[in-house]
Amino acid sequence: MAKVSQSQTLKRWTVILLFLIGGGGTVWFWLSRYEDRFDPQIRRVAQYYRLPPSLVKAVIWKESRFDPSVRGRAGEIGLMQVTKVAAQEWADALKLTRYSHEQMQDPSTNLHAGSFYLSKVLQRYAATDNPTAYALADYNAGRRNVLRWMSATNAPLARTNSAQFLAAMTYPGTRQYVEQILERRRHYESQFAHDIRSNTAPGEGPKVRHP
């Protein structure tokens, strides 16, 4: 077997390294395009419902990983995993006479219904120090559980103090859900810097409007 020189070995490793870097770049590019393909729709519904688009996108990331065909075990559908109850509230607000929960498979419809409901729960907790944390808990675990955690005897300030509220949660999965979305939202904020400046902060906007 012929002896391979040190320079030849270095060249081989350089080629391999460049290939790996190129492949990694391709994967990163594909993933970023996959996550960003709903951005125009996210911007529109976020502006309409006075929501930070970074928050809407973070909820989608957590709920469906940007797959509009996802279905939950409790009947949730689509990008924002909209439940039948939340979807019906949206349909009632619009006075839709011909509504089916299957319509939530459409990404645009799903984003409208999910953002409608998210805006509603944000307003519900506007008097707290961090409406987003309470709203996300409501979105995930429901109002009844949120009220129970807000009234926890071991957390006297949980009604308005989000740190005590999170500590009072008896569902670790919901606490993790809230924390992961808040962290992911920060990841997306740079993408929507202009939108964040132009939109009203959660809980500070007008009452929910309807399309």
C-alpha positions as CSV (number, residue, x, y, z in Angstrom):
1,M,0.0,0.0,0.0
2,A,1.4,3.4,-1.0
3,K,2.2,5.7,1.9
4,V,0.0,8.8,2.1
5,S,1.8,12.0,2.6
6,Q,0.9,14.4,5.4
7,S,-0.2,17.1,2.8
8,Q,-2.5,14.6,1.1
9,T,-4.0,13.6,4.4
10,L,-4.6,17.3,5.2
11,K,-6.2,17.9,1.9
12,R,-8.6,14.9,2.4
13,W,-9.6,16.1,5.8
14,T,-10.1,19.6,4.4
15,V,-12.5,18.3,1.7
16,I,-14.4,16.2,4.3
17,L,-14.7,19.2,6.6
18,L,-16.0,21.4,3.8
19,F,-18.5,18.8,2.8
20,L,-19.8,18.5,6.4
21,I,-20.0,22.3,6.7
22,G,-21.8,22.5,3.4
23,G,-24.2,19.7,4.4
24,G,-24.9,21.3,7.7
25,G,-25.5,24.7,6.0
26,T,-28.0,23.0,3.7
27,V,-29.9,21.4,6.7
28,W,-29.9,24.7,8.5
29,F,-31.2,26.6,5.4
30,W,-34.0,24.0,4.9
31,L,-35.0,24.1,8.6
32,S,-35.1,27.9,8.6
33,R,-37.2,28.0,5.4
34,Y,-39.5,25.4,6.9
35,E,-40.1,27.4,10.0
36,D,-40.5,30.7,8.2
37,R,-42.9,29.7,5.5
38,F,-45.9,30.9,7.5
39,D,-44.3,34.2,8.5
40,P,-46.5,36.4,6.2
41,Q,-49.7,35.0,7.7
42,I,-48.3,35.2,11.2
43,R,-47.5,38.9,10.7
44,R,-51.1,39.6,9.5
45,V,-52.9,37.8,12.3
46,A,-50.5,39.2,14.9
47,Q,-51.1,42.7,13.7
48,Y,-54.8,42.2,13.6
49,Y,-55.1,40.8,17.1
50,R,-52.4,43.1,18.6
51,L,-50.1,40.2,19.4
52,P,-46.3,40.0,19.1
53,P,-45.6,37.8,16.1
54,S,-42.7,36.2,17.9
55,L,-45.2,34.9,20.5
56,V,-47.6,33.5,17.9
57,K,-44.7,31.8,16.1
58,A,-43.4,30.4,19.4
59,V,-46.8,28.9,20.2
60,I,-46.9,27.3,16.7
61,W,-43.4,25.9,17.2
62,K,-44.4,24.3,20.5
63,E,-47.8,23.1,19.5
64,S,-47.2,21.7,16.0
65,R,-43.6,22.3,14.9
66,F,-45.1,24.1,11.9
67,D,-47.0,21.1,10.7
68,P,-50.6,22.1,9.8
69,S,-51.7,18.4,9.6
70,V,-51.0,17.7,13.3
71,R,-53.9,16.4,15.4
72,G,-53.9,16.2,19.2
73,R,-55.3,13.4,21.4
74,A,-58.1,15.7,22.6
75,G,-59.2,16.7,19.1
76,E,-56.9,19.7,18.7
77,I,-56.1,20.6,15.1
78,G,-53.4,22.3,13.1
79,L,-50.6,24.8,13.6
80,M,-51.9,26.3,16.9
81,Q,-53.6,23.0,18.0
82,V,-56.9,24.8,18.3
83,T,-59.5,22.9,20.5
84,K,-63.1,22.5,19.6
85,V,-64.1,24.9,22.4
86,A,-61.7,27.6,21.3
87,A,-62.6,27.2,17.6
88,Q,-66.3,27.4,18.5
89,E,-65.8,30.7,20.4
90,W,-64.1,32.1,17.4
91,A,-66.8,30.9,15.1
92,D,-69.5,32.3,17.4
93,A,-67.7,35.7,17.6
94,L,-67.8,35.8,13.8
95,K,-71.4,34.6,13.7
96,L,-70.5,31.8,11.3
97,T,-73.5,29.7,10.5
98,R,-71.7,27.0,8.5
99,Y,-68.7,26.0,10.7
100,S,-67.0,22.7,11.1
101,H,-64.0,22.0,13.3
102,E,-62.3,20.4,10.3
103,Q,-61.9,24.0,8.9
104,M,-59.0,24.3,11.4
105,Q,-56.9,22.2,9.0
106,D,-56.6,25.3,6.9
107,P,-53.4,27.2,8.1
108,S,-54.9,30.7,7.7
109,T,-58.2,29.8,9.5
110,N,-56.2,28.0,12.2
111,L,-54.0,31.0,12.8
112,H,-57.0,33.3,13.0
113,A,-58.8,31.1,15.5
114,G,-55.7,30.4,17.6
115,S,-54.7,34.1,17.7
116,F,-58.2,35.2,18.5
117,Y,-58.2,32.9,21.6
118,L,-54.6,33.8,22.6
119,S,-55.5,37.5,22.5
120,K,-58.6,36.8,24.6
121,V,-56.7,35.0,27.3
122,L,-54.0,37.7,27.3
123,Q,-56.6,40.3,28.1
124,R,-58.1,38.1,30.8
125,Y,-54.8,38.3,32.8
126,A,-53.9,41.9,31.9
127,A,-53.8,42.9,35.6
128,T,-50.9,40.5,36.3
129,D,-47.2,41.2,36.1
130,N,-46.8,38.9,33.1
131,P,-50.0,38.3,31.2
132,T,-48.2,36.1,28.7
133,A,-47.2,33.5,31.3
134,Y,-50.8,33.2,32.6
135,A,-52.3,33.2,29.1
136,L,-50.0,30.4,28.0
137,A,-50.9,28.3,31.0
138,D,-54.6,28.9,30.2
139,Y,-54.0,28.0,26.5
140,N,-52.4,24.7,27.6
141,A,-54.2,23.6,30.7
142,G,-57.5,25.6,30.7
143,R,-59.0,28.3,32.8
144,R,-60.1,26.1,35.7
145,N,-56.5,25.0,36.4
146,V,-55.2,28.5,36.1
147,L,-57.7,29.8,38.7
148,R,-56.7,26.9,41.0
149,W,-53.1,27.8,40.8
150,M,-53.8,31.5,41.2
151,S,-55.6,30.6,44.5
152,A,-52.9,28.2,45.8
153,T,-52.5,28.6,49.6
154,N,-48.8,28.2,49.4
155,A,-48.5,31.1,46.9
156,P,-50.4,34.1,48.3
157,L,-49.3,36.4,45.5
158,A,-49.9,34.0,42.6
159,R,-52.9,36.0,41.4
160,T,-50.6,38.7,40.1
161,N,-47.1,37.4,40.6
162,S,-46.0,35.2,37.7
163,A,-43.1,33.7,39.6
164,Q,-45.3,32.4,42.4
165,F,-47.9,31.4,39.8
166,L,-45.4,29.2,38.0
167,A,-44.2,27.7,41.2
168,A,-47.7,26.9,42.3
169,M,-48.4,24.8,39.2
170,T,-49.2,21.2,39.9
171,Y,-48.7,20.2,36.3
172,P,-44.9,20.2,35.5
173,G,-45.7,19.8,31.9
174,T,-47.6,23.1,31.8
175,R,-44.8,24.9,33.6
176,Q,-42.3,23.5,31.0
177,Y,-44.7,24.5,28.2
178,V,-44.8,28.1,29.4
179,E,-41.1,28.4,29.9
180,Q,-40.2,26.8,26.5
181,I,-42.5,29.1,24.6
182,L,-41.2,32.2,26.5
183,E,-37.6,31.1,25.6
184,R,-38.5,30.4,22.0
185,R,-40.2,33.7,21.7
186,R,-37.0,35.4,22.5
187,H,-35.3,33.4,19.7
188,Y,-37.8,34.8,17.2
189,E,-37.9,38.4,18.4
190,S,-35.0,39.5,16.1
191,Q,-37.0,38.3,13.0
192,F,-39.9,40.5,14.0
193,A,-38.1,43.6,15.5
194,H,-40.2,46.1,13.4
195,D,-43.4,44.3,14.2
196,I,-42.8,44.3,17.9
197,R,-42.2,48.0,17.9
198,S,-45.4,48.7,15.9
199,N,-47.7,46.3,17.8
200,T,-49.2,46.9,21.2
201,A,-47.7,44.7,24.0
202,P,-49.8,41.8,25.3
203,G,-52.6,42.8,27.6
204,E,-52.3,46.5,26.7
205,G,-54.2,46.6,23.4
206,P,-57.9,47.2,22.7
207,K,-60.5,44.5,23.1
208,V,-60.3,41.7,20.6
209,R,-61.5,42.6,17.1
210,H,-62.8,40.1,14.6
211,P,-62.1,39.7,10.9
